[in-house]
């Protein structure tokens, strides 16, 4: 599903965020990406989202070299990806329903199809009863669950998450991770950047460890 082959990324011609990075993630796998702040986790995700291009090397996703995508092809490519952020990035002047429906509106889904799929996504995360609420009325954990519903409502092949439990307490963090595992069990490829080593150890999935932009460990699930 994902292949990084000798990928490097420099910013400003000097700072090397990633150096000769090589790894693969199989279709349907759930993998954690760990490392200290500045290790390169977010750079990996930004490259996978095609927000940036590598300075060298090749990135292949679902058999396609995304490093050679034309700018006009990027929006279509991104439809294959769901993204969950640490700070949710919800629209606070829109209802929960409208936030989750936004990717479907952008894709041109019919109102009937959008309603059906949004309700299914909200039901999965346990927030169907809050569809009319504004995000400001929700707790931090509920806001994160809305962000997950928005990421999966288009049924993406790949789900990326950047420190999705960074602002949550241990119990809420465990609840959020169980949601990721639920989506992984139905075949979604999941790649999560996280520094919560204790939680990662309990979940027993493969772990890729970065240090200073280099892969220093690749631990298979126990």
C-alpha positions in Angstrom: 0.0 0.0 0.0 2.8 2.4 1.0 6.4 2.3 0.0 9.1 4.9 0.8 12.3 4.2 -1.2 15.4 6.3 -0.3 13.2 9.3 0.6 14.9 12.5 1.7 13.4 15.9 2.5 15.3 19.1 3.0 13.8 22.5 4.0 15.5 25.7 3.0 18.4 23.7 1.4 19.9 23.0 4.8 17.6 21.4 7.4 17.3 17.7 6.6 14.0 16.5 8.0 14.2 13.0 6.4 17.3 11.1 5.3 17.3 8.0 3.1 14.0 6.7 4.6 13.0 3.2 3.5 9.9 1.3 4.7 6.7 -0.4 3.4 3.2 -0.6 4.9 1.1 -3.4 3.5 -2.6 -3.0 2.5 -4.8 -3.4 5.6 -2.0 -3.0 8.1 -2.0 -0.7 11.1 1.3 0.9 11.9 2.5 3.4 14.5 5.2 6.0 13.6 7.1 7.2 16.7 10.0 9.4 17.6 10.8 12.6 19.5 9.6 16.0 18.4 11.3 16.9 15.2 12.1 13.2 14.4 10.3 13.5 11.0 6.9 12.0 11.8 4.9 14.9 10.5 7.1 15.2 7.4 6.3 11.6 6.5 2.5 12.4 6.8 2.8 15.6 4.8 4.6 13.7 2.0 1.9 11.0 2.0 -0.8 13.7 1.8 1.0 15.2 -1.2 1.2 18.5 0.7 5.0 18.5 -0.1 7.3 16.6 -2.4 10.4 14.8 -1.3 13.8 16.3 -2.1 14.8 12.8 -3.4 13.6 9.3 -3.5 10.3 7.7 -4.4 6.9 7.3 -2.6 4.5 4.7 -4.0 0.9 4.5 -2.7 -1.4 1.8 -4.0 1.0 1.1 -6.9 1.2 4.8 -8.0 4.3 6.9 -7.7 2.9 10.0 -6.0 6.2 11.9 -6.3 5.4 12.4 -10.0 1.8 13.4 -9.7 0.8 16.4 -11.7 -0.8 19.1 -9.6 -4.1 18.5 -11.3 -4.0 14.9 -10.1 -3.5 15.6 -6.4 -7.1 16.3 -5.5 -8.2 13.0 -6.9 -5.3 11.2 -5.1 -6.3 12.8 -1.8 -9.8 11.3 -2.0 -8.2 8.0 -1.2 -6.9 9.4 2.2 -8.6 10.2 5.4 -6.7 12.5 7.8 -7.1 13.0 11.5 -5.3 15.9 13.2 -4.4 16.5 16.9 -6.3 19.8 17.0 -9.3 18.4 15.1 -9.5 21.3 12.6 -13.3 21.4 12.8 -15.4 24.3 11.6 -16.8 25.8 14.7 -19.6 27.7 13.0 -20.9 24.5 11.4 -22.9 21.7 13.0 -21.3 18.3 13.7 -23.4 16.9 10.7 -22.0 19.7 8.4 -18.4 19.1 9.5 -18.6 15.4 8.8 -20.4 16.0 5.5 -17.9 18.4 4.1 -15.7 15.9 2.3 -18.8 14.4 0.6 -20.0 17.9 -0.4 -16.6 18.6 -2.0 -16.8 15.3 -3.9 -20.3 16.1 -5.2 -22.3 13.5 -3.3 -26.1 13.8 -3.4 -27.8 15.2 -0.3 -29.5 11.8 0.2 -26.2 9.9 -0.1 -24.4 12.4 2.1 -27.0 12.1 4.9 -26.9 8.3 4.8 -23.1 8.2 5.0 -22.8 10.9 7.6 -25.3 9.2 9.9 -23.5 5.9 9.5 -20.1 7.5 10.4 -21.6 9.3 13.4 -23.3 6.2 14.6 -20.0 4.3 14.4 -18.3 6.8 16.7 -21.3 7.0 19.0 -22.3 10.7 18.3 -25.3 10.4 16.1 -27.4 12.0 18.8 -25.1 15.1 18.6 -25.4 15.7 14.8 -27.0 19.2 15.3 -24.6 20.3 18.0 -21.8 22.8 17.3 -18.2 21.6 18.0 -17.8 24.1 20.8 -20.6 22.2 22.7 -18.6 19.0 22.6 -15.7 17.7 24.9 -12.2 17.3 23.5 -12.7 13.6 23.1 -16.0 14.1 21.2 -14.4 16.7 18.9 -11.7 14.2 18.1 -14.3 11.5 17.3 -16.0 14.0 15.0 -12.7 14.5 13.3 -12.4 10.7 12.8 -15.9 10.5 11.4 -15.1 13.2 8.9 -11.9 11.4 7.9 -13.7 8.0 7.3 -17.0 9.2 5.8 -15.6 8.9 2.3 -14.5 5.3 3.0 -10.8 6.0 2.2 -8.3 3.2 1.6 -5.8 4.9 3.9 -6.2 6.7 7.2 -3.5 8.9 8.5 -3.4 10.4 12.0 -1.0 13.0 13.4 -0.8 12.7 17.2 -4.6 12.0 17.4 -4.6 11.5 21.2 -2.0 14.2 22.1 -4.5 16.4 24.0 -6.6 13.6 25.6 -6.4 11.8 28.9 -5.4 8.1 29.0 -8.9 6.7 29.0 -10.1 8.9 26.1 -6.9 8.1 24.2 -7.6 4.3 24.5 -11.1 4.9 23.3 -9.9 6.8 20.2 -7.3 4.1 19.5 -10.1 1.5 19.6 -11.9 3.4 16.9 -8.8 3.3 14.7 -8.5 -0.4 15.3 -12.2 -0.9 14.3 -11.6 0.8 11.0 -8.5 -1.2 10.5 -10.4 -4.4 11.0 -12.6 -3.7 8.1 -9.6 -3.3 5.8 -8.5 0.3 6.1 -4.7 0.9 6.1 -3.9 3.0 9.1 -0.7 5.0 9.8 -0.6 6.9 13.1 2.1 9.2 14.3 2.3 9.2 18.1 4.7 9.7 21.0 2.5 7.9 23.5 4.8 4.9 23.9 2.8 3.3 26.8 -0.4 3.2 24.8 1.3 2.0 21.7 2.9 -0.9 23.6 -0.5 -2.0 24.9 -2.0 -2.1 21.4 0.6 -4.5 19.9 0.8 -3.2 16.4 3.9 -2.7 14.2 6.0 0.3 15.2 8.4 2.4 13.0 10.8 4.5 15.1 12.4 7.6 13.7 15.3 9.6 15.0 16.6 12.8 13.3 14.8 11.8 10.1 16.1 8.3 9.9 14.4 5.0 10.5 16.1 3.4 13.6 13.7 0.6 14.4 10.9 -1.5 12.8 9.2 -3.6 15.4 6.6 -6.1 14.3 3.4 -6.6 16.3 3.9 -8.8 19.3 
